[in-house]
Amino acid sequence: MLLEAAGRPVRPAELAEPEPTHDQILLRVGACGVCRTDLHIVDGELAQPELPLVLGHQIVGEVVAGGERFAAGVRVGVPWLGWTCGECRFCRAGDENLCDSPRFTGYDLDGGYAELAVADERYCFPVPDAYSDEQAAPLLCAGLIGYRSLRLAGDAERIGLYGFGASAHIVCQVAVAQGRHAYAGTRAGDEETQAFARSLGAAWAGDALAGPPDELDAVIVFAPAGELVPAALRHVRKGGSVICAGIHMSDIPSFPYERLWGERAIRSVANLTRADGEEFLELAPSVPVRTEVETFPLEEANEALDRLRRGALRGAAVLVP
């Protein structure tokens, strides 16, 4: 399914079979998660993708042509981070997620809205046996970015998860398993999502803008809605943090300095490192994280994207060839 221009639907296309080059492996795609980042690309909110483009960066596939790390027949996962330079100051410091010249799967590199894909095997992960292809796909971005966000929240005991979708439903399970108290913020009146959050162990679920009855240690904002940031600042204690987990967000409205005062902090999360992936994919089966997925045939990618745009999904959407 090919994106030829921002603002247009992706369309079915027959492309030449991709050929792996140095350090790459050829994969037969078993499943590919649909991420809000894909939606930002389609809607033109991320304005510099390599077009025409095959979207998709939560790929689970079987190796067809192996490399040095993965042999043919092995199942691997492909995340958003597809390549880094290894030479800039960030890479040398172990912060490859901040690389000055990265390449991202489904943005700079063709991704997994396809039957076949290639990927740099150095940036791929073994997929835990406990998960089917469809269940594993959301772990590769929704799970990884959520987990990195949770780590940046430090030892926060009471943690808000605002925008309870693909990432939050995974992070909620991890947080509860770690003995934290999760507070799920949704649109006002979204009783179905609130009930879903409570079923995963959330201590509270309700209107994110109004906030919970308890003061929070940290809030992770998953929804791309800038107005949630000053709202979240109202809900965190002195010394607490608001973590913006998305790659794109609408403008944050101005707010009085007193909401930030008291050593509260706002920070963003950028991409992931391979160390994040290895750590989280080892942790997920031990929680165990259960991913709630709705599958769509590959040719229904536009329907999946539209459902995500409308907030009409429970958990994560996953495409299957």
KEDO-119956 format. One line per field, with one value per residue (C-alpha): x, y, z; residue in three letters; residue number from 1; chain. Coordinates in steps of 0.05 Angstrom, whole numbers, plus 5000, padded with zeros to 4 digits. Each point is the difference from the previous one (the first is absolute). Layout:
BEGIN
px <- c(X  ...)
py <- c(Y  ...)
pz <- c(Z  ...)
r <- c(ALA  ...)
k <- c(NUM  ...)
c <- c(A  ...)
END
This chain:
BEGIN
px <- c(5000  5036  4997  5014  4981  4980  4925  4985  4980  5052  4986  5013  5064  5044  5073  5063  5022  5047  5072  5040  5067  5057  4975  4928  4953  4939  4936  4933  4954  4953  4970  5011  4972  4965  5030  4978  5066  4975  4939  5042  5038  4937  4969  5062  5017  5069  5021  5065  4987  5032  4941  4974  5004  4978  4979  5005  5053  4971  5019  5001  5026  5036  5070  5001  5072  5044  5060  5053  4955  4935  4994  4945  4936  5011  4944  5022  4970  5017  4991  4998  5075  5028  5071  5047  5067  5039  5047  4964  5008  4933  5016  5068  4968  4950  4942  4987  4927  5026  5045  5013  4987  4954  4957  4931  4960  4937  5025  5070  4998  4943  4962  4952  4934  5022  5010  5076  5048  5074  5032  5069  5008  5041  4937  4953  4979  4983  4925  4980  4969  4942  4969  4967  5021  4938  5009  5074  4994  4977  5057  5049  4979  4939  5034  5071  4984  4953  5053  5052  4950  4988  5074  5006  4946  5050  4971  4933  4950  4936  5005  4950  4993  4963  4975  4984  5015  5052  5058  4963  4965  5068  5034  4942  5013  5075  4988  4950  5048  5053  4955  4982  4931  4977  4949  4970  4980  4951  4952  4942  4944  5041  4973  5021  5073  4997  4971  5055  5053  4971  4999  5076  5010  4993  4984  4958  4974  4965  5004  5074  4987  4964  5051  4997  4981  5072  5062  5048  5075  5004  4956  5017  4962  4989  4945  5026  4959  5040  4945  5013  5069  4978  4943  5050  5043  4940  4996  5072  5032  5059  5062  4956  5007  4958  5028  4978  5006  4979  5042  4949  4953  4954  5024  5003  4958  5032  4991  5019  5070  4972  4978  5072  5030  5018  5053  4949  5029  4976  5040  4992  5018  5037  5002  5032  5067  5015  5013  4928  4975  5041  4981  4925  4992  5032  4955  4933  4989  5016  4947  4967  4979  4936  4990  4929  5000  4950  5025  4987  5019  5057  4954  4957  5057  4961  4943  5049  5030  4932  4978  5063  4987  4930  5022  4956  5049  5009  5073  5040  4985  5042  5004  5008  5018)
py <- c(5000  5061  5073  5046  5068  5028  5007  4942  4929  4945  4958  4928  4995  4947  5016  4963  4950  5036  4975  5001  5036  4999  4986  4993  4940  4985  4987  4970  5044  4964  5062  5074  5046  5065  5058  5071  5021  4967  5044  5062  4983  4988  5064  5041  5018  4969  5034  4968  4926  4967  4996  4957  4959  4934  5017  4957  4992  4947  4941  4927  4955  4936  5006  4977  5018  5001  5040  4989  5011  4967  4937  4984  4977  5041  5048  5071  5068  5065  5065  5074  5010  4971  5026  5048  5029  4975  5060  5062  5022  4970  4932  5000  5016  4942  5045  4972  5021  5072  4985  5060  4961  4941  4961  4977  4940  5020  5072  5002  4925  4959  4965  4944  5018  4946  4926  5007  5048  5009  5025  5010  4938  5039  5038  4941  4960  4927  4995  4965  4931  5016  5047  4988  5046  5043  5005  5016  5056  5055  4984  5027  5073  5010  4956  5025  5075  4989  4962  5054  5052  4960  4996  5076  5007  4972  4970  5035  4960  5035  5007  5029  4970  5052  4974  4927  4966  4951  5025  5014  4933  4966  5048  4994  4926  5011  5055  4958  4941  5046  5018  5070  5031  5016  5056  4997  5066  4996  5045  5021  4949  4945  4948  4941  5019  5016  4932  4969  5037  4976  4929  5006  5022  5076  5029  5055  5016  5064  5067  5017  5075  5000  4952  4947  5011  4986  5041  4964  4991  5001  5000  4970  5034  4952  5038  5052  5055  5058  5024  4938  5026  5060  4956  4947  5053  5015  4928  4985  5015  5046  4967  4959  4992  5002  4956  5010  4933  5016  5020  5054  5041  5059  5066  5004  5059  5053  4991  5039  4987  4979  4935  4983  5029  4953  4964  4967  4979  4989  4955  4962  4929  4991  4933  4941  4965  4928  4991  5022  4947  4944  5017  5008  4939  4958  5032  4996  4924  5000  5052  4971  5057  4984  5040  5016  5001  5007  4971  5027  4970  5039  5028  5032  5043  5063  4975  4985  5069  5033  4961  5023  5072  4998  4967  4940  4946  4960  4985  4996  4990  4948  4986  4929  4981)
pz <- c(5000  4973  5023  4941  5029  5068  5008  4954  5019  4993  4939  4978  4958  4969  5014  4982  5053  5047  4999  5064  4999  5050  5071  4976  5002  4957  5039  4984  5040  5047  5033  5004  5053  4982  5039  5010  4969  4935  5005  5011  4936  4959  5026  4983  5072  4992  4937  4977  4985  4940  4951  4970  5063  5031  5071  5061  5055  5046  4956  5019  4945  4983  4972  4927  4984  5062  5020  5053  5060  4979  4958  4951  5035  5063  5022  5013  5017  4965  5039  4982  5007  4937  4997  5035  4980  5060  4995  5026  5072  5019  4971  5033  5066  4995  4982  4931  5005  4992  4940  4956  4935  5016  4952  5022  4977  4963  4993  4969  4984  4972  5055  5013  4965  4950  4990  5000  5033  5011  5065  5029  5044  5051  5018  5002  5061  5013  5013  5066  4986  5047  4948  4933  4943  5010  5076  4994  4949  5049  5046  4949  5005  5044  5052  4991  5001  5058  5038  4987  5024  5063  5014  4992  5053  5049  5064  4994  5040  4976  4926  4950  4931  4958  4933  5015  4934  4973  5043  5064  5002  4999  5049  5048  5008  5011  5051  5039  5000  5029  5057  4975  4997  4929  4986  4931  4968  4941  4964  5045  4997  4967  5047  4956  5001  5074  5015  4957  5040  5066  4974  4991  5072  4996  5068  4968  4930  4979  4965  4988  4998  5067  5031  5054  5073  5023  4988  4953  5000  4924  4938  4933  4944  4942  4964  4950  5033  5025  5047  5043  5021  5043  5026  5021  5034  5044  5020  5019  5067  5012  4970  4954  4925  4937  4945  4928  4966  4928  4941  4983  5042  4987  5028  5076  5024  5044  5074  5063  5026  5068  4968  4984  5064  5056  4958  4956  4933  4929  4954  4935  4980  4934  4965  5034  5008  4985  5075  5013  4952  5029  5071  4987  4956  5055  5052  4962  5005  5074  5019  4957  4955  4961  4938  4978  4924  4944  4934  4931  4932  4968  4947  5055  5025  4988  5043  5056  4994  5000  5061  5036  4978  5029  5065  4984  5018  5064  5008  4935  4927  4963  4925  4976  4927)
r <- c(MET  LEU  LEU  GLU  ALA  ALA  GLY  ARG  PRO  VAL  ARG  PRO  ALA  GLU  LEU  ALA  GLU  PRO  GLU  PRO  THR  HIS  ASP  GLN  ILE  LEU  LEU  ARG  VAL  GLY  ALA  CYS  GLY  VAL  CYS  ARG  THR  ASP  LEU  HIS  ILE  VAL  ASP  GLY  GLU  LEU  ALA  GLN  PRO  GLU  LEU  PRO  LEU  VAL  LEU  GLY  HIS  GLN  ILE  VAL  GLY  GLU  VAL  VAL  ALA  GLY  GLY  GLU  ARG  PHE  ALA  ALA  GLY  VAL  ARG  VAL  GLY  VAL  PRO  TRP  LEU  GLY  TRP  THR  CYS  GLY  GLU  CYS  ARG  PHE  CYS  ARG  ALA  GLY  ASP  GLU  ASN  LEU  CYS  ASP  SER  PRO  ARG  PHE  THR  GLY  TYR  ASP  LEU  ASP  GLY  GLY  TYR  ALA  GLU  LEU  ALA  VAL  ALA  ASP  GLU  ARG  TYR  CYS  PHE  PRO  VAL  PRO  ASP  ALA  TYR  SER  ASP  GLU  GLN  ALA  ALA  PRO  LEU  LEU  CYS  ALA  GLY  LEU  ILE  GLY  TYR  ARG  SER  LEU  ARG  LEU  ALA  GLY  ASP  ALA  GLU  ARG  ILE  GLY  LEU  TYR  GLY  PHE  GLY  ALA  SER  ALA  HIS  ILE  VAL  CYS  GLN  VAL  ALA  VAL  ALA  GLN  GLY  ARG  HIS  ALA  TYR  ALA  GLY  THR  ARG  ALA  GLY  ASP  GLU  GLU  THR  GLN  ALA  PHE  ALA  ARG  SER  LEU  GLY  ALA  ALA  TRP  ALA  GLY  ASP  ALA  LEU  ALA  GLY  PRO  PRO  ASP  GLU  LEU  ASP  ALA  VAL  ILE  VAL  PHE  ALA  PRO  ALA  GLY  GLU  LEU  VAL  PRO  ALA  ALA  LEU  ARG  HIS  VAL  ARG  LYS  GLY  GLY  SER  VAL  ILE  CYS  ALA  GLY  ILE  HIS  MET  SER  ASP  ILE  PRO  SER  PHE  PRO  TYR  GLU  ARG  LEU  TRP  GLY  GLU  ARG  ALA  ILE  ARG  SER  VAL  ALA  ASN  LEU  THR  ARG  ALA  ASP  GLY  GLU  GLU  PHE  LEU  GLU  LEU  ALA  PRO  SER  VAL  PRO  VAL  ARG  THR  GLU  VAL  GLU  THR  PHE  PRO  LEU  GLU  GLU  ALA  ASN  GLU  ALA  LEU  ASP  ARG  LEU  ARG  ARG  GLY  ALA  LEU  ARG  GLY  ALA  ALA  VAL  LEU  VAL  PRO)
k <- c(1  2  3  4  5  6  7  8  9  10  11  12  13  14  15  16  17  18  19  20  21  22  23  24  25  26  27  28  29  30  31  32  33  34  35  36  37  38  39  40  41  42  43  44  45  46  47  48  49  50  51  52  53  54  55  56  57  58  59  60  61  62  63  64  65  66  67  68  69  70  71  72  73  74  75  76  77  78  79  80  81  82  83  84  85  86  87  88  89  90  91  92  93  94  95  96  97  98  99  100  101  102  103  104  105  106  107  108  109  110  111  112  113  114  115  116  117  118  119  120  121  122  123  124  125  126  127  128  129  130  131  132  133  134  135  136  137  138  139  140  141  142  143  144  145  146  147  148  149  150  151  152  153  154  155  156  157  158  159  160  161  162  163  164  165  166  167  168  169  170  171  172  173  174  175  176  177  178  179  180  181  182  183  184  185  186  187  188  189  190  191  192  193  194  195  196  197  198  199  200  201  202  203  204  205  206  207  208  209  210  211  212  213  214  215  216  217  218  219  220  221  222  223  224  225  226  227  228  229  230  231  232  233  234  235  236  237  238  239  240  241  242  243  244  245  246  247  248  249  250  251  252  253  254  255  256  257  258  259  260  261  262  263  264  265  266  267  268  269  270  271  272  273  274  275  276  277  278  279  280  281  282  283  284  285  286  287  288  289  290  291  292  293  294  295  296  297  298  299  300  301  302  303  304  305  306  307  308  309  310  311  312  313  314  315  316  317  318  319  320  321)
c <- c(A  A  A  A  A  A  A  A  A  A  A  A  A  A  A  A  A  A  A  A  A  A  A  A  A  A  A  A  A  A  A  A  A  A  A  A  A  A  A  A  A  A  A  A  A  A  A  A  A  A  A  A  A  A  A  A  A  A  A  A  A  A  A  A  A  A  A  A  A  A  A  A  A  A  A  A  A  A  A  A  A  A  A  A  A  A  A  A  A  A  A  A  A  A  A  A  A  A  A  A  A  A  A  A  A  A  A  A  A  A  A  A  A  A  A  A  A  A  A  A  A  A  A  A  A  A  A  A  A  A  A  A  A  A  A  A  A  A  A  A  A  A  A  A  A  A  A  A  A  A  A  A  A  A  A  A  A  A  A  A  A  A  A  A  A  A  A  A  A  A  A  A  A  A  A  A  A  A  A  A  A  A  A  A  A  A  A  A  A  A  A  A  A  A  A  A  A  A  A  A  A  A  A  A  A  A  A  A  A  A  A  A  A  A  A  A  A  A  A  A  A  A  A  A  A  A  A  A  A  A  A  A  A  A  A  A  A  A  A  A  A  A  A  A  A  A  A  A  A  A  A  A  A  A  A  A  A  A  A  A  A  A  A  A  A  A  A  A  A  A  A  A  A  A  A  A  A  A  A  A  A  A  A  A  A  A  A  A  A  A  A  A  A  A  A  A  A  A  A  A  A  A  A  A  A  A  A  A  A  A  A  A  A  A  A  A  A  A  A  A  A)
END
